[in-house]
Every structure is written in C-alpha cells, then in structure tokens.
Amino acid sequence: MTKPNGTQPLARQARLKWVAINEMRVSPHAQRELNQNRVNKILANLDLEQIGTPTVNWRDGYWWIIDGQHRVVALREFGFADDKLQCWTYEGLSEREEAKKFRQLNDQLRVDAMAEFKVGVTAGFDEECDINRIVLSNDLRVTREKVDGGIAAVGTLRRVYRSHGGPTLGRSLRIIRDGFGDAGLEAPLIDGMGRVCGRYNGSLADEDLVAKFQKMAGGAAGLLNKAEMTRRATGATRGEAVAAAIVEVANRGRRGAGRLNDWWAAS
C-alpha cells in the first residue's frame, strides 16, 4: 500500500464481487456462534439498502463467511438463497487467517467473549491457545454447553491467567475440579481460587484443601453463600470474599505454622 500522496493509487487486498448466497458457508472455528435472535431482528427490519457488505474468503470450493454471517443467514431465511450479494472477497486464506481477519474487523466492536476466545484459539493467538491447553490438560474444556467439565467463564480464565500465570490457573482448576466437581467450575470460585493460589503459593496444601472441599456442607454453593455474606458485610469484591472463605476452610483444623495468614491480614 502506498501513501495517499504517492504515485500509486491506494489498494486493498480484498475485492468487491457478487457472490452467490447458496455458495457461502460459516466456519464453526473462525466465527462467533450464530445468534438466532439477532437474525430475527434483521429479518423484522430487513432493508436491502442497509444490509452492508459482508466479507468472505474462497477456500475448498466455498465462500467462507469471515464477517456478516447474521446478515447472510437472514437473507437466506427471507428467501434470497438463490440470489447474489455484493461482498468483500479474499481468496486462499486459511481458516486460521480467516479467524485473524474476523478479529481485526471486529476489533472496534463488542464481540462476545466466548466467540472471541474460540476465534483466538483458531487464529493461534498465544494467550488463548495457552489457556485452552491448560484447560484441556485438566480434562476440562471451554464451552457454553452444559457438559461434564465445561467452563463458560472465559473472562475469569483470562483474568487469573494474566494476574497469576498459567501454572496458577492450572492449579486452581485442579483444586476446584477435585474438590467440587463441575459445580465449582464457575467464575466466582475460579477467581477466588486463583487469588488464593497466587498469594499463598507453596504454603497452600492442595490435597488437604481438596479433602475439605469434598466434605463441605452444601458443596460449592455452600462456600459461595458464605462468601456472599462476607461480601455484604465488608463491601469487598466477590472474588476477594470467595478467597477469604477459601482461606477459612483451608485453616480448619490446622495450627501453628500450618495455618495460612488470614486473607484480610495478608492483603
């Protein structure tokens, strides 16, 4: 690309073309999940003059949608499946490159955290890939689906990873998984456990804490209820209140050097 005052006209890699809607496909790895409510909203107010220009890439015999899937699906459902739509087109991008383009095109927009995370994994971004590796290595997975070992708290995974590092994230997930099972794989517990592991590190007895979690009345919900009472009484953040509750559980039955410093005293 040359400067505006250069001798060559400005040019971009993408080209405007008319693309058959029935030749378009959506990659489940390089795009956010389809939101049918959003499609319905477009359908209810369909205006072809306002439909914009989707971005697609020619790969493996299809035009893969990089940006604009909700508009394309809406047009298809309205009855335009056999028509053509003007699009910005690329040719020969890999699925990973499509994911990178999606992130670039949506950088200034509010993109769903789960969709952004999954696209980041496909695009090979370091943070997303390392978090995903840590989660998978603990027999868990990042997903919205209600499945065994599923974690939907993407923002919390990022926060623990950025604040305390990958090993602490992995350790926190193992303690929660072994102590509470799937019931513990929620944002507040992951956040609180990450804070505790990050602060006390070698002073924390993982197996002992797991055993105490397993015996807790009410399980994960019981711990969160206790933390909520602390939060209301102190005005602390939810993550701090959960961390304080975890430290209290860890200290049960321990004396002297084996006890952790009180969460509030240590802060």
N, C-alpha and C positions, 0 to 999 in steps of 0.2 A: 504494500500500500504506500503510495506517495503522499507527500504533504499537499494541502489544498493549493498552495502556490507553486507546486511542481509542474513539470512539463507533461506528466501523465495524469489522466483523469483518475479520481478515486474509484476503487473497485472492491467488491467483496466476493468471497468465495461462493456464497450461496447465490442461486439463480432463481428468478421468478419463472414458474412453469404452471401449466394447467395439469392437475393430477387427478386421475380417476379415483373417486372416493372408495369404490369397492376394491381398489388395489392397496389401500392403506391398512396397516396393522399397528398394534401397540405392543411394545416390548414390556413384559412384566418386570424387567430388571432395570430399565433405563428411564422409567416413568413413574410418577406417583400413581397410587391406586385410583381407579375410576370412582368418582363421587356421583351417584345417580341423581341425587338432589340437585347438584349443580347442572347436570344435563337437563333435568326437568325445568329448571329456572330459565335456561337458554331457550328451551322449546316454547315455554309460555310467553316469551317475549322475542321470538325469532324475527330478526331483521337482517336480511342478507347484506344490506349496506354496512352493517355494524359487525359482521362476522369475523372480520380481520383476516390475517394471512398466516395460517399455520406453518410450521417448519417441519420438513420431512427429510428422510435420507433413503436413497435407493440401495438396498442390500438384500442379497439372496432372493431376488425375484419379486420383492415387495417394496412399497414405500413405507418405511417405519416412521411413525409419528414421534418427533422429538418434542414439539410443543404445540398444544391445541387439540388434544385428544377429546376434551369435553365438547368442543365445537363440532368436531368431525362426527362424533357419535350422535350428537343432537341432529345434525343434518341427515345422517343415515336413518335415524328413527323417524324423522319427519317425512321421509320418502325420497331423499336425494341420493340414494346409494348408487344409482347408475349415472350420476352426473359427475362433472369435474369441478375442482375447486382450485383457485389460484393459490400456490404455496411457495414459500422459500424452500428451495431444494438443495440438498447435498447429494453426493454420490460416493459410495465406497467407504463411508465411515464405519468403523467397528461399533459394536454395541457399547463398548467402553467409551468410545469417543462421542457416541450419541448421549450417554449419560452426562459427560462433561459439558456438552452443548446445552443440555437441559438446565444444569446448574447455572451456567453462565447467563442463559436467557431469563432465568427466574431469580437471579441474584438480588434484584431490587424489589421482588415481590415476597409476600409472606407465604412461604411454602410449608406444607405440613411436615412436622419434624420427622415422622416415620418415613414419609416418602423421600425426604432429603437424605436421611440416613441410608436407606436402601440404594438410592441412586449413587451416593458417595461410595458405597461398597463396590457397586458395579464399575464405577469410574476408577477404582483403585486408589482412592484418597487414603493417605496414611492413617489418620485418626479413625475413620470409620472402619477401615479394614482391621486395625489392631483391636478395637473394641469388639468387633464381630468375632475375631479369632479368640479373644478371651472368653466371650460368652459361650461360643461353641465348644471350647476346650473344657468347659464345666458342664457339658451335656445340657445346655440351655440354648435358647435362640431368641432373637429379636423379632417379635411379631405382635400384631394386634389380635391374632386368632386366640381363642380360648383353648389352648393346647397345653399338654404337660411341658413344663419348663419354659413357657413363653413369657417374655418380658416386653412390655409395651412402653416402659418408662425410658424412652430414648434420651430425653433431656437430662435425666438424672444420671444415666450411664456416662454421658459426656462430662457432666459436672464432676463426678467422682474421679473420672479418668484425668481430667485436666487439673484438678486440685491435688490429687494424691498419687497419680500414676497408675500404670497398667497392673503391676503386681498387687497393689492395694485393692483395685477394683475386683480382680480375680479372687482374692482372699475374702473380700466382703461377700461376694456372691456365693462362695462355697459355704461360709458360715450360715448364711440365711437359708440356702438350699437344704443343708443338712439339718438345721435346727427347726425350720418351719415348713419346709417343702414349698410347693407352689404358692401357698397362701402368703408367704413372705416376700415374694418377688414383686413388690410394689414400690413406687417411688419413695415414700417416706422412710421405709425400712432400709432400702439401698442407700439412700442419702445418709441416714443416721449411722448405719454400719460403716460406711466409708469414712465418716468423720472419726469414729472410734478407732478403726484400724489405722487411719492416717496419723492420729495423735499418739496412741499408746504403743503401736508397733510391736516390739519384742516383749513388752510387758503383758500383752494380752494372751491368755491361754485359750486357744481356739477350741480344742476338744472339750474343755470344761464348759465353755460358753455354749457350745452346741448342745451338750447334755442338759444344761439348764433351760435352754430354749425349748427342748423337747418335752420338758416336764412342766412348762408354764401353763397355768390355768388360763384358758382362752386362747392359747397359742399366739399367733401374730396379732390377732385382733385385740387380745388382752394387753399386749405390750403397747400397741398403738393407742388404746384407750387410756392407759397410764400416762403415756407421753402427752396426750391431749389435755389431760388435767393439769399437767405441769406447764404446758404452753399457755393455758388460760391464766394460771396463777402467776406466771413470771413475765409473760409478754415475749417470751423467746420465740425464735422461728421454729417451725415444725421439725426441721432437721436437727436443731440443737436439742429440742425436747426429746426426740427419739434417741439421740446419742446419750443424753443424761439417763434415760430409762434403761438403756442397754448397759451402761456402766454400773448402775444399781444392781441389775440382775447379775452381772459378772462378779460383783463383790459379795454376793450372798454366800455365807459360809467360809469366806476367806479372811485371814487375819494377818496382821503384820505386813511383811514385805510382799506378800502375795496379793494384797489389795491394790486396786488401781486408785490413783488420786481421784477425788470427786470431780465430776465433769466441770462444775462451775468453779471449783478451786483451781483447776488446771487451766482454765481459759484465760 
